[in-house]
Amino acid sequence: MSRLKQVILTFAPEFILRILRNLKKKIRRKELLQRAVSKEFIPENQLLNNLKAIGLKEGDSVLVHSSMSKIGLLEKGPETLIDSLLAIIGKEGTLLMPAFPAKGRNKDYLIANASFDILKTPSNMGVVTECFRTLPGVKRSFHPTDSVCALGPLADYYTNSHFGELTPYSKNSPFRKLCTKNGKILMLGTTLNGACTNLHTLEDAVDFKYPVYDNTLFTVEMMNEQGEKSIMKTKVHNPVYSAKRNCDALKPLFEKEGVLINGKIGEAESMLIDANAMLDCMIRNYNVYGVTMYTPYGEKGELK
């Protein structure tokens, strides 16, 4: 990252950053529309080769965070990407994607939407996740803010114990279970800042010293696959503390410890992360230096 870009990201007001992000998205959409007219698709075999090259293989459990616009133009859009992922991990692999309903902060979302329908509540984590959510055979964890969808032989295992958890990244969550099964996280054109939800597993794995959860305890009306209603209480992250996150600053540590591999999928700068190795790395560096996404260089800046 250039020095100028780092300064802008660090000191520019949030509304300025939002304007810049929207402008960048608008320019990218226009570029992709122009390519669509001339049918300049990324070949599917290139996509498959890229996925293999970054380290994805048959039998993997992989949680995918994606940005379609960063990947480039695919002939069938999200379907091409999902088909390619399933082809690489094969019948013994399990594909997972986030299916969070909130576009912004979970606290704001629950204040306005105190209900969750496992079949009808859409994912707002990108077009790929919503396409995946509606595929036949896909299972979804029963959680109002941080649900995960899964397809494959371990889909039920990953999704069957999220309901009733007071915090979304507990040992019974799909995120922590991914660590237990030595699963992987594929960041397809997304950054640690923007999408690496598994970083939150640290907060529920240790006696976390920072007030990352909001004081409000939300009561949500839940509807399952059979149309049966129930009530679930849940905490959400504290928006004030969420604003302190600097997840991308953790990337050099993960690279140094071999937790994270860089690559390119289509046109997207991407990362493949070992979920359990990342959690171990975070716990160890938290215990020794106080490293977190809020203090990425340690409490005293030792890792800077």
N, C-alpha and C positions, 0 to 999 in steps of 0.2 A: 504494500500500500504506500502511495506517495506521501511525502511529509505534508503537502498541502491538503490532500484528502483527509488525512488523519486529523489535522487541525480543524477542518470544517466539521467532521463528524463529532469531534470532542466539544467544540464551543458554539456551534450554530444552534439557534433556538429550534425547538421541535417543529414549529410550523414551517420554518425554512426547509428543514430536512424533508418534511412531508411533501412540500412543493417540488423539491428536487427529485424525490423518488417518483412522484406522479409524472413528472416531465420525462424522466428516463423510461418509464413504462410506456408512455404514449409514443415516444420515438421508436421503441422496440416493436410495439404492436403494428405501427405503420410499416416498418421494415418487413415483418413477417407477412403482412397482407400483400405486399408487393411480390414477395417470393411465392405466395400461394397462387397468384395469377399465372406465374410461369412454371408452377409445379416443381419448385426447387426443394424437394424433400430430402431429408437425411436418410440414406439407405438403411434398411433394417439390419442388414449384416454389419454395418458400421457400428450401430447401437449395440448389437450383441458382442462384437469384438471389444468395444470400449468397456462394457460391463465385466467381461472376463479379465481384461487387462488390469482393471483397478483391484481385482481380487475376489469378486463374487463368484461362487461356485455351487455346484450341485449339492443339495441337501442343506444349504444355509437357511437360517431364519434371519430375515433382514427387514428392518424398519426403515421405510423410505420417506424422506422429506424431499419434495420436488418443486421446481419452478419450470413449468412448461415453456414459458417465454425464453428462459435462459438456454434450455436444451436445443431449441430450434424447431423447424417445421417438420413434423412427422405426418406421414400420409393419412393415418387414421387418428391422429391426435393422441389423446391419453391412452386409447386402446392399444396403439402400437407400443407405447412404453410399457404398459402393464403386461402385454403378451411377451415382450422381450425379457422382462424381469422373471416371469414365470418359466420361460423357456430355459433360462440360465440356472435357476435353483431347482428345477425339475419337480417331479411328483413328491419327492421326499422333503422338499424345502417348504418353508412357510413365509408368505409375504405379508407384511404388516404396514399399515399406514395410519397416521393420525386422522381423526375425524372430529376435531373440535368444532363446536357450533359457533363459537365467538369469533368475530373479526378483530376485536380489540381486547381489552382487559376482561378477564373472566368476572371480576366483581361488577363491572358495568353491565355485562351480559345478564348475570343472574338477577340483578336489581330489576331489569326489564323483562326477563324471561325465567320465571321460577318453575319451569316445567321442562321435561325431556321425554321424547318419544323415540325409543330405540330404532324404530323402523322409519319414522318420518322426519325426525330432526336432521337437517342436512349438515354436511361438513362444510366449513368455510376455510379449509386449509389448502385451497387450490383445486383446480378443475380435475386433476388426476385423482385426488382423494375422494371426491364426490362420485366420479365415474366408478372407482373401485368399490366404494360403499354399496352401490346398487347392483353389483354383479351377483349372479346366482352362487350360493354356497358360502358367501362371505359372512363371517360372524363379527359382531360388534360388542365391545365391552360396555357394560351397563353403568355408565358414569356420565353425569350431567355436563361436565366441562371438558374433561380430558379423555374422551373415549378413543379407543383404538379399534380399527378393523383388521381382520386377519383372514387369510385363505391358505389352506394347507393342512397337513396332518396334525399340527400343533395349534391350530386356530382356536379350538375350544380351551386348551390349556392356557393360552395367553389371555383370553377374554373372560373366563368364567368366574373370576373372583375380585372384580373391580368394584362391584356394587357394595355399598355400605362402608367403604374405606373413608375415613375422616379427611385424609389428605390423598391427593391423586397419584403420588409417586412412591407409595408404600411398598413393602415386600410382596404384597399380593397384587400389585399393579402389573399391566403388560410390560411396562418399562423396566421394572426390576426383574421380572421373569425372563426378559430378554437377556439380561446379564447372567442369570442362573443357567441358561441354556447356551451360553457362549455365542449369542447372536451378534449380528452386525447392524450398524446404522449407516445408511447410504444417504449422503447429503448431495442431492442432484441440483447443482446450481443454487444452493442455499448456503447460508453462513451459520456459524455457531451462534452468533447473535440473533439471527432471524428465526432459527428453527430447531436447534439441538435440544429438544425437550429432555433427553436423558440426563442432561447435566443436573436436573432437579433431583435425581435419585440420591445424590449426596445428602441433600437436606433431610431426607427421611431415613437415611442409613446411619446417621450419627446424631449425637446430642448437639444439634446445630445452634450456634451461639447468636445468630442474627434473626431478627423478627420478620422473617420472609412471608409468614402467613398473616393475613388480615385478621383483626379481632372479631369480625362478624362471622357468625356461624349461620350458613344459609340452609333453609329447609326447602327441598325441591320435590315437586310431584313427578314421579317417574312412571312411565308406561312401558311394559315389556312386550315381547313378540306376541303374546297371547291377548294383549289388550288389557292386562290386569294392572291396576294402579297401586302404587306404594309410595312411601315417603323416604327420602334419603337426606341426611344432613352432611354438609361438606364445607370445608374451608377452601378459600381461594388465596392466591398470592397477593401480598400487600402492594398496591400500585406504587406507593412511595418508594418502597425498597426495590421494586422491579425496575424503576428508572435508574438504579445504580448499577445495573448489570453491565459487564464488559466481557462477554463470553469469548469474543474473538481473540482477546489477549491471552487466552489459555492455549491457543493453537500451537505456539512454539513448544510449550511443555509437552503436549500430546505427541508432537512430531519427534521430539527428542527421545521420548520413552517408547516410541514405536507403536503408539496407540492409534495413530491416524495416518492414513495413506492418501496422498493427493493423486488426482487423475482428471481425465476429461471424458465426459459422456455427451456425445453429440457436440454441441458448442459450449456446454456448461462446465465451468470449473467445478470439480466435485471432490468429495472426500469419502473414504470408507473407514469407519471407526469400529474397533473391537469394543463392544458395549461393556463387557465385564472388565477388560483391561483399563478402560477409561474410568470406571467406578473405582477400581483398586487404586489407580493413580490419584484420583481426587481425594479418596479417603486418606491415603498416605501423606499427601502434601497438605491436606487440611490439618491433620494431626501434628505435623512437624512445623509447618510454616503458616498455617491459617489461610491457605489458598482456597478461594471460592470464586464463583463468577462475579461476586461483588468486590472481592479483594484478590484479583488474579495474580498479583505479584507477591502475595503474602501480606500479613498484617504490618510487617516492617519493611516491605519492599525488597526482601532478600533475593527474589527471583527476577528482578528487573534487569 
